[in-house]
Amino acid sequence: MGVPAVTKSLKSRFFLRNFPDRMASTPKNISAAPASFEAAQGELEQLVARLESGDLPLDQLLSQYQRGAELLKFCRDRLEAVESQIKVLDQGTLKTWTPE
C-alpha cells in the first residue's frame, strides 16, 4: 500500500472514529454497476415508472435521473459491444436480421 492510500485510510478511520454521525448520514455517490444488460433494463424501467408517477421529492428526482443516465449509458455500451462482436462474426459487415 502506497503512502497516499495509507494517508487516505488513516483520514477515514480518524473521521469515522471522531464523527460517526456524519459518516452515517453521508450519501453514497457511487452507484453499483448492474449485473447484466437485463438487470439494467429492468431497473431502468422501474426508475422511469417512479419518475413518471410524480410522487418523488425534488432531491430524489435528481438522484434518480442521474441513476437513469448511468443505466442508459451501461445499456448503450453493452449494445455497442455486442454489435461490434456481431460485426466481427459477420466479417465486418452488419447484416439485416430477418426472422425465419
C-alpha angles and dihedrals in degrees: 000000000000127000095261091052091049092048091050091048092050092048091050093050092046092049093046092048095047102033108028094153092058093049091052093052096045108115118236108244095180112088120204115249113244117257093231145351090265092051091050091048092050093048090047092052091051091046093051090051091052092048093048092049090071091218099113123099116244096257091052091047090060095047092045091049090051091050089049090053090051092050092047091052090048091052094046092048091050092048091050090049092051091046089053091051091050091051089054091049091049093048096257101311122103107221126205111255116232121185114237 
